[in-house]
């Protein structure tokens, strides 16, 4: 029985103002949708059957236990045909009739006016919408890898991502381990003086300020002696004489950590010697807030490293001072 006979509604649309116009438009839209849905299901079933036959023809005959397992896997895969619907995805065994029309028709026969759609728009021919030739589901991984033979797993080392934050954290923790401050470096209230050690390179040996003035151990990790001394002395001044962003020591320490770890403009470590200050690059986040503790040599070396990777030179912006 056709949809028109089942619903008792002809294809003629009542004129505007007719009380039956909305109901007829709803029924016609549902009828067209079900027709297109049945056509799509039939096309997908035919495509799945063709693919199943092609795969069966390409499978090699089993000659060993391992090949038997591969054959069984292929047979298990061909036992399913995937039917795709805009609202429902189901998997049914091969040979079944597919969708339960009684259940789906009950769902699609709901009054479309409940959705608040323009009823006149439902009278448009569905042929005016794009018809997708391929089913709207992802390609199986095996077919994807066959179509992309250049992809190999695991990825080789030359495919490694550039993670400057990871390099900076690794270098900072390496120095913290040498300085024996890994337990207190993340405590914003920690204070200590640093003593010389034969195990430290010259650039990490304590300055006079580090030897005499209690300070937060985070400052000891910075690989530039002049920067460490300026920060230690600045934090030792009365709060009213310090730069505005250094007046609260605990907040300032957290700010230094945030600027060092900034994902876009934080510190970077280049080269193999992470204990050498010449390998460290100051980011613009730190430069904007702590420019007053940096000497010219640190800034020039950082600008050379930035130029090497195509980044702009460090510069102050309005509001930084």
N, C-alpha and C positions, 0 to 999 in steps of 0.2 A: 504494500500500500504506500502511495507517495505521501510526502509531508503535507501537501495541500489537502489530500483526502483525509488524513489523520486529524488535522486541526480544523478542517471545515472552513478555512480562510483562503480566498482566492488571491492571486498575485496583484490584484488591483488595489491601489492605495487610495483610501478616502481623501477627499479634498480637505484643505486646512479648515479647522472649525468643526469638523465632523467628530462627534463624541467617540466614535470607534477608531479614529485615526491612530491614537497612541497604542491601542491594543494590537491593531493590524501591523503597525511598524515593528512592535516587539516580536510578534510571531514570525514575520518575514525575516527579520534579522537572525532569529534563532534557526530558522529553516536554512538560510544560506550558510550559517556557521556550521551546522551539522553536516551539510553537504560537502563543504570544503574539508571538514575534519575527516569524513569518511574517505575522501579522495587522498588526503595526506596519509592516512593509515594504510590504505592500499598501496600507495607508492613506497612507503617505508617497508612494508612486508615484502614487496617484490624486490626491493634493494637488498634486504637482509638475506633473502633466499639466494639471490645471485652471488652475494659475497660468500655465503656458506658453501655453495657449490664450488666456487673458485678456490676456496681454501682447502676443501676436501681433495680437489684435483692436484693441488700443489704439495700436499703432505707426502713425505717419503714413506715407503713401506717399512714397517718395523723389522729390524734385524738384530736387536739386542734388547736387554732389559731396559737400558736407559732410553732407547728409542721407543720402546713400548710405553714408557711413562709419558714421553712427549706426545705420542699419538693419543693416549687417553686424555691428556690435558686438552689437546685440540678438539677431541670429540666432545668433551664436557663443555667447551666454549660454544660449540655449534649447537648445543641443545637449548640455547636461549636466543630469543629474538626480542630486541628492545623496542617497545612502542613508546613514542614520545608525544605528549599532549601539552599544550600551553600551561595547564594547571596540574596534571597528574603524570607521574612517571612510574611505569610498572614493568615488570619482567614476567613473561609468560612462557611456558614450555612450547617448543616448536610443534606446529600442528594444531594448536588451539585456535579458536575463532577470534581471539584478540580481546577487545574491550567488551565489557558487559554493557550493552546498549541501554538496557532498562535503567541501570544505575546512573549512567552518564546523562541520559535524556532527562532524568528527574532533576539532575543538577543544572543542566543547561536550560531547562524550562522555567527557571526562576524568573520572576518579573524583572527585566533589566532596568525598569524605571526606579528600582530601589537604589541603584548606584548613582542616581542624580545625573544621568547622561542626557545629552541633547537628543530627543527622540527623532528629530528630523535627520540627524546625522546617521542614525542607524539604518536609514533607507538607502544609504550609499551602496553601490555595488562593491562587493569585497574584491572584485578583480582590480579595483583602483589601488589596492594596497600591494606592496612588493611581495612577490612569491619567492620564497627562499628555496633554492634547489637542494641544499644540503641539510640534513637533520640537525636541529639545534642542540647537539650534545657533543662533549669533548671527544676528540680522536683518541682511541686506546693507546696506551703508552707504547705497546709493541709496534703499532703502525706508525707512531710518531718517530720512534727511533729508526725504523726502516726508511722513513722519508728524510731523516737527517743523519746520514751515516757519519758525519764529521764530529758528532758529539760523543765524547768518551768519558767514562767515569772510572775512578775518581778524577777530578780536575787536576791538571798538572800545576806545578808551582808558578808558571808564568801567568796563570789565571788568578793569582791571589789578589785580593782587594787591598787597596791602600787604606790603612786604618791608622791615621796619625795619632788618634787618642790612645789606641792600644800601645803604640811605640812609646808615647810619653809616659803612660802609667808604668810600663815595664821598666823604663829608665829610672823613673822616680823611686820605684820600689827597690830597684837594685842599689841606688845610693842610700836609701833609708836602711837597707840591710847592712851596708858597710858602716853606717853611722850608729847602728843598733838603736833605731828609734821607730821601728815598724809598729810597736805597740802603742806609742803615744802620739804619732804624727797626726792621727785623726781625732785627737782630743783637743778641742779649741781652747781649753783652759791649761794645757800643759806648758810648763816653763822649765828651762834647763840651760846650762852652759855646756859648751863642747870642748873636749880636750883633744890634743894632737894624737895622732895614731900613725904608726909606720905603715899601716895597711892602706892608708888613704893616698890618692894621687895629689900632687901639689895644688890643683885647682879646688880640691875639697878640704884641704887643711884649714883649721879654724883661723879666722882673723882675730885681731886684738879685741874687737867688739864681741865676737862670739865667745872668746875666752873669759871675758870679764862681766858681761851683761846677761842676766837671765832672759831668755827669749823662747819663742815657740819653736819646736824642732822642725816645723815645716820650712822655716827660713834656711836651715842648714842644708836642705836638699837642693836649693838653687845652685847651679854650677858656676856662678860668677862671684868671686870674692867681693868685688866692689858693691854689687847689688845686695849681698847679704849684709855687709857692714852698714849700708845706708838704711836698710829696713830695720835692723836691730837697734840702731841709734834713734831712728824716728819713733819707734814704738816705746823707747825709754824716756822720751820727752814727756812733759806734762800734757794732758789731753788737749788743753787750749792752744798749745803750740804745734800740734801735729797737723798734717793735711786733713781736710774734712773726712776723707774716707778711711783714715787711720785712727780716728779718735776713739772708737770702740774697738779694742784689740780683738775680741772674739769674733765680732762681725767682720772685721778686716781680714782675719785669717780665713774665714769661710769665703770671703770675696776673692782672695788670692787663689784658693783652690778652684773656685768656679771659673775664674779667668784662665787658669792654666788648662782646665779640662774643657773649655768651650769647644763644641763640635765643629764650628765653622772657623773661628779665629783663635784657637788655643795654641799652646806650645806644640812644637814639632821637633822631632829628633831625627837628624839625617846622618848617614854614615855609620861606621861600625863601632866607633868609640863613644858610647853613650855617657861616659864619665867626663868627657871633654866639653867645656862650655862652648867651643867653636862649633860643635855639632848640634847645638840647641838653637832653635829659632823662636824668637818672641812673637806671639800672636798679637793682633790688633786689639783684642779684648783686654789683655794685660797692659799693653802700651797705653791704651786710652785712660786707664784708671791709675796706673803706677809709673807713669813716664818719669816722674821726679826722682826715682831710684835707679834709673838706667843711665849708664854712661855712654859716651859716643861710640866706643868700640863695640859694645853689645848691640846697639841699634844698627851700626853699619854691617856687622856680620849677619844679623838677621835679615837685613834688606838684600844682601847678596844671596842668601839662601832663598828668599822669597822670589827674587828675580829669576833664579834658576828654574823655578817651577811655574813662572808666569804670573805670580801674584803681585799686586801693587805694593809700593813702598809704604812703610809705616808712616802715618801722619796723624796729627791731632785734629780733632773736629771741634766745632763750637760746643761748649758745655763740658768739655773734658777737663778744663782748668778751673 
